[in-house]
Amino acid sequence: MTYHTREITTDKVYLVQNLRNGQVKIGHSTNVRKRIMALEASSGSPLGLLRTLDGGRKIEQWMHKRFSQYRGIGEWFAYHHDMLTITPPDSVPVIEKKVIRRDVRLTAREQTKKAKEFGCSTGLSNQDILFMIAHKLTNEDAAKVLSYLETEL
C-alpha cells in the first residue's frame, strides 16, 4: 500500500526589503521562498528577507495598519526599525475592507465618468484612478480630475 503525504503548509507573513531602494513589502504566503523569487522576477530588483511571522491575512492586515504611516505604493512601506521586532497581539481582529474597496471602486468609476464629461482627456483607466486615490498621487491628470471633482461634488 502506498501512502501519499501532502506537505503541511502554514500561512506566513513575510517582510522583504528591496535591496536597491530600501522599501519593505509586507505580504503573506504559504511558500515564502517561492513568493520572493516571483517578486524578484517581476520587480527586477534583488530582495532580502527581513523576517517571517506565523499568521495569514489577519496578521498581514494588522501589520499594514500598524505601519500605515510608512506606506508607499501598494504593500510596500518605508523601512522602520520596529518591523524587525514587533509582535502582533494574540488576538488580531479581522479588518473589514470590502465595503471601503467597493466605495473606492465606485468613486474611481464616477471620477472617470466626470472627467470625461468635463472634457478632461485623462487617458486613465478606473484602475489608474483607483491607484491615485489610494496613494494620493499628484500628477497633472490626477490634479485635473480632483480639481474638477472638488468644485462639482
Steps between C-alpha positions, in 0.01 A plus 500: 500500500634845404425803706528844350599760747411856442725772626334693778516865421430790727446857406793726585521874501825612344690824490739532207714800421582631156879516515512789251257747655453369856121465472346210695215282375269352760311204358392147577553167329507129566830480310708805587809394304300451181316828556826693541635347180183610315526852644865525397416384150215749460680797656844443357650594835679278750303442819614400846281320752483701823277264697198274500217470751240230549163610373315583186286782369389623847859549617598652164212750526596580857858568390375719214290701744781522756744639242246695293682830555797351313295366208633563153337335202281193552643272766840673497606707800793717600722304737448551872714325762190372686426276200776267621370453852129578523277218618131499405255454788368148566153599386506698177159618378406458136522834325205537266600661174234383256264793552781753480639347183157488340454871580842586359430306178171683464679829557757410233223424249321822589820699467573353158148579385512854639843560348371394157190719538722791595714441193804406699661244273691319768556176314486338841316179575287448809792299639738793446264738674447250784879486534520880521221517756657230713845654490415870466726542202514841342575500131350744253206275404418414859504868589251578220264224607520582868466873440187446295350265756567739786310775321215283370429254782 
